[in-house]
Amino acid sequence: MPYIRRLNEAGMQKLGSFLDSLKGQQPETHPAALLIDPATSEPLDSEINIESRRFGSRFEAAKYLFEQLSVAGIRDVERDRGVWAWLALYYFEELCPPASDGRRKPGERARWIPEVSNYQRYYRHLLAGPYMIYRVHRDSPQRAMALLCNPLDRPGDIVEQFASRQELVTNRAIVEGATILYIDPRTRRPRKGSGGKLGGSPRRFADVLKQFDVTWDLYELATEDLLHLLPTEFDRFRPIAAPA
């Protein structure tokens, strides 16, 4: 197994050029050499083994990376752009699978090189985003399944509505409430009908929370109390066992 390295500025520029090429008529091949070339990457102070594997979900990727990085003692690893850019390139195949026409759609640059100074965009990174969510809820990461259940390349609407707002994604009751409402506990997948803009949707949940924040201290609410406060439009997702 190789050790995790860090892309330097030259490496991140070349990664960006590779991603741009995928949007054109002459896509480049995966630049694996960037991962080990001393001109584009550098070793970390700690030697951290990394497996070449498929995760299947944001949860499994976040769990694995947290386990590998948390014991390494790397200072402020969540703000290390080079580490996350290196990891994104290393796991490129799962993060950017080919579409039915064979082309790959890498999306915006923030999905690959994190914008560490802008939390509203930092969460868009395909690996750093789920890692941070897992880290915040490391005492009980299953509560964050609503934000971590999807494939790595498709974070999903729930992530879009919640993860960009730090006051929501760090709130235990809100995150656990979203999981109870929108995730089927048997499959650990989103419930049918939980997408879109209809009543009771994650988008509506985020809107209702803005209203609640005017009256309630959301950090003081228990999950059960939060679910009880939701209007009737959420009944189709609210568990029967929730307080009446």
C-alpha positions as CSV (number, residue, x, y, z in Angstrom):
1,M,0.0,0.0,0.0
2,P,1.3,3.5,-0.8
3,Y,1.6,6.3,1.7
4,I,-0.6,9.4,1.5
5,R,1.2,12.4,0.0
6,R,0.3,16.0,-0.6
7,L,0.0,17.6,-4.0
8,N,2.0,20.9,-4.1
9,E,0.9,23.9,-6.1
10,A,2.3,22.6,-9.3
11,G,0.5,19.3,-8.7
12,M,-2.8,21.0,-8.1
13,Q,-2.4,23.1,-11.2
14,K,-1.8,20.0,-13.3
15,L,-4.8,18.3,-11.6
16,G,-6.9,21.3,-12.6
17,S,-5.6,21.1,-16.2
18,F,-6.5,17.4,-16.3
19,L,-10.0,18.1,-15.0
20,D,-10.5,20.9,-17.6
21,S,-9.5,18.5,-20.3
22,L,-12.3,16.1,-19.4
23,K,-14.8,18.8,-20.4
24,G,-13.3,19.2,-23.8
25,Q,-12.9,17.1,-27.0
26,Q,-9.5,15.7,-26.0
27,P,-9.7,14.3,-22.5
28,E,-6.4,13.4,-21.0
29,T,-5.7,10.1,-19.3
30,H,-5.6,9.9,-15.5
31,P,-2.3,11.5,-14.4
32,A,-1.3,8.9,-11.8
33,A,2.3,10.1,-11.9
34,L,1.3,13.3,-10.1
35,L,0.7,11.2,-7.0
36,I,4.4,10.2,-6.6
37,D,6.4,12.7,-8.7
38,P,8.6,14.8,-6.4
39,A,7.9,17.7,-8.7
40,T,4.2,17.6,-8.1
41,S,3.8,16.0,-4.6
42,E,5.6,15.7,-1.3
43,P,5.5,13.2,1.6
44,L,3.8,14.0,4.9
45,D,5.5,14.1,8.2
46,S,3.7,10.9,9.2
47,E,3.6,7.8,7.1
48,I,-0.1,6.8,6.5
49,N,-0.9,3.8,4.5
50,I,-3.8,4.1,2.0
51,E,-5.7,1.3,0.3
52,S,-6.7,1.3,-3.3
53,R,-10.4,0.3,-2.9
54,R,-14.0,1.2,-3.6
55,F,-16.2,2.6,-0.8
56,G,-19.7,2.5,-2.3
57,S,-20.8,5.5,-0.1
58,R,-19.8,8.7,1.4
59,F,-20.2,7.1,4.8
60,E,-17.7,4.3,4.2
61,A,-15.2,6.7,2.6
62,A,-15.5,9.1,5.5
63,K,-15.2,6.3,8.1
64,Y,-12.1,4.9,6.5
65,L,-10.3,8.3,6.0
66,F,-11.2,9.3,9.6
67,E,-9.7,6.1,10.9
68,Q,-6.5,6.6,8.8
69,L,-6.0,10.3,9.5
70,S,-7.2,10.6,13.1
71,V,-4.4,8.5,14.5
72,A,-1.7,10.2,12.4
73,G,-1.5,13.4,14.3
74,I,-1.5,15.6,11.2
75,R,-2.1,19.2,12.3
76,D,-5.2,20.8,10.7
77,V,-5.5,18.1,8.1
78,E,-9.0,19.3,7.2
79,R,-7.5,22.5,5.9
80,D,-4.7,20.8,4.0
81,R,-5.6,21.5,0.3
82,G,-2.8,19.4,-1.0
83,V,-3.7,16.2,1.0
84,W,-7.4,16.3,-0.1
85,A,-6.4,17.1,-3.7
86,W,-4.0,14.1,-3.6
87,L,-6.7,11.8,-2.1
88,A,-9.3,13.0,-4.7
89,L,-6.9,12.1,-7.5
90,Y,-6.0,8.8,-5.9
91,Y,-9.7,7.8,-5.7
92,F,-10.5,9.4,-9.0
93,E,-12.2,6.4,-10.6
94,E,-14.9,6.2,-8.0
95,L,-15.3,10.0,-7.6
96,C,-15.7,10.5,-11.4
97,P,-17.0,7.3,-13.1
98,P,-17.7,7.4,-16.8
99,A,-21.2,8.2,-18.0
100,S,-23.1,6.0,-20.5
101,D,-21.3,7.7,-23.4
102,G,-17.9,7.0,-21.8
103,R,-17.2,10.7,-20.9
104,R,-16.5,11.8,-17.3
105,K,-18.0,14.8,-15.8
106,P,-15.8,16.2,-13.0
107,G,-18.0,19.1,-12.1
108,E,-16.6,22.2,-10.4
109,R,-13.1,22.6,-9.2
110,A,-14.2,22.7,-5.6
111,R,-15.1,19.0,-5.7
112,W,-11.4,18.2,-6.2
113,I,-9.4,21.0,-4.6
114,P,-11.2,22.2,-1.4
115,E,-11.8,25.8,-0.8
116,V,-10.7,25.7,2.8
117,S,-11.4,29.4,3.5
118,N,-15.0,29.2,2.5
119,Y,-17.1,26.7,4.5
120,Q,-20.1,27.2,2.2
121,R,-18.1,25.7,-0.6
122,Y,-15.6,23.5,1.4
123,Y,-18.3,20.8,1.9
124,R,-18.5,20.4,-1.9
125,H,-15.2,18.5,-1.9
126,L,-16.0,14.9,-2.6
127,L,-13.9,13.5,0.2
128,A,-13.1,16.4,2.6
129,G,-16.8,17.2,2.8
130,P,-18.0,13.8,4.1
131,Y,-14.8,13.5,6.3
132,M,-15.7,16.7,8.1
133,I,-19.3,15.6,8.6
134,Y,-18.2,12.2,10.0
135,R,-15.6,13.9,12.2
136,V,-18.1,16.3,13.7
137,H,-20.5,13.4,14.5
138,R,-17.7,10.9,15.4
139,D,-19.4,10.0,18.7
140,S,-22.3,8.5,16.8
141,P,-21.7,8.8,13.0
142,Q,-24.9,6.9,12.1
143,R,-26.9,10.0,13.0
144,A,-25.4,11.7,10.0
145,M,-26.5,9.0,7.5
146,A,-28.8,11.5,5.8
147,L,-25.6,13.4,4.7
148,L,-23.4,10.4,4.1
149,C,-25.5,7.6,2.5
150,N,-25.1,8.5,-1.1
151,P,-22.4,7.5,-3.6
152,L,-19.3,9.7,-3.5
153,D,-19.9,11.2,-6.9
154,R,-23.5,12.1,-6.1
155,P,-23.8,13.8,-2.7
156,G,-27.5,14.4,-3.1
157,D,-30.0,17.1,-2.3
158,I,-29.9,16.7,1.5
159,V,-26.2,17.5,1.4
160,E,-26.9,20.5,-0.8
161,Q,-29.5,21.9,1.6
162,F,-27.7,21.3,4.9
163,A,-23.9,20.8,4.6
164,S,-23.2,24.4,3.4
165,R,-24.6,25.8,6.6
166,Q,-22.3,25.1,9.5
167,E,-24.9,25.8,12.1
168,L,-27.1,23.0,10.7
169,V,-24.5,20.4,9.9
170,T,-22.9,20.6,13.4
171,N,-26.3,20.4,15.2
172,R,-26.9,16.9,16.5
173,A,-30.7,17.2,16.7
174,I,-31.0,18.6,13.1
175,V,-28.7,16.0,11.6
176,E,-30.3,13.1,13.4
177,G,-33.7,14.5,12.6
178,A,-32.9,14.6,8.9
179,T,-31.7,11.0,9.1
180,I,-34.9,9.9,10.9
181,L,-37.1,11.7,8.4
182,Y,-35.4,10.9,5.1
183,I,-33.4,7.7,5.5
184,D,-34.9,4.2,5.5
185,P,-33.1,2.4,8.4
186,R,-33.4,-1.0,6.7
187,T,-31.6,0.0,3.5
188,R,-29.7,3.1,4.7
189,R,-30.9,4.8,1.5
190,P,-33.1,7.9,1.0
191,R,-36.8,7.2,1.5
192,K,-39.0,7.3,-1.7
193,G,-40.2,10.8,-2.3
194,S,-37.7,12.5,-0.1
195,G,-36.3,14.6,-3.0
196,G,-37.6,17.6,-4.8
197,K,-39.4,20.7,-3.4
198,L,-42.7,19.2,-2.2
199,G,-44.0,19.5,1.3
200,G,-41.9,17.8,3.9
201,S,-38.8,17.7,1.6
202,P,-35.3,18.4,2.8
203,R,-35.5,21.8,1.1
204,R,-38.6,22.6,3.1
205,F,-37.0,21.2,6.3
206,A,-34.1,23.7,5.8
207,D,-36.6,26.5,5.2
208,V,-38.6,25.6,8.3
209,L,-35.4,25.5,10.4
210,K,-34.7,29.1,9.4
211,Q,-38.0,30.1,10.8
212,F,-37.5,28.0,14.0
213,D,-34.1,29.7,14.5
214,V,-35.9,33.0,15.2
215,T,-37.8,31.6,18.1
216,W,-35.8,28.6,19.4
217,D,-32.3,27.8,20.4
218,L,-31.8,25.0,18.0
219,Y,-28.7,23.7,19.8
220,E,-30.8,23.2,22.9
221,L,-33.6,21.2,21.2
222,A,-33.6,17.4,21.5
223,T,-34.3,15.4,18.3
224,E,-37.7,14.3,19.5
225,D,-38.7,17.9,20.3
226,L,-37.5,19.1,17.0
227,L,-39.6,16.4,15.1
228,H,-42.6,17.3,17.2
229,L,-42.4,21.0,16.3
230,L,-42.4,20.3,12.5
231,P,-45.7,21.2,10.7
232,T,-48.0,18.5,9.4
233,E,-46.5,18.5,5.9
234,F,-43.7,16.4,7.4
235,D,-46.1,13.7,8.6
236,R,-45.4,11.5,5.6
237,F,-41.8,11.1,6.8
238,R,-42.2,11.6,10.5
239,P,-42.1,8.2,12.3
240,I,-45.3,7.2,14.1
241,A,-43.3,6.9,17.3
242,A,-42.5,10.6,17.3
243,P,-44.2,12.5,20.2
244,A,-47.7,13.6,19.3
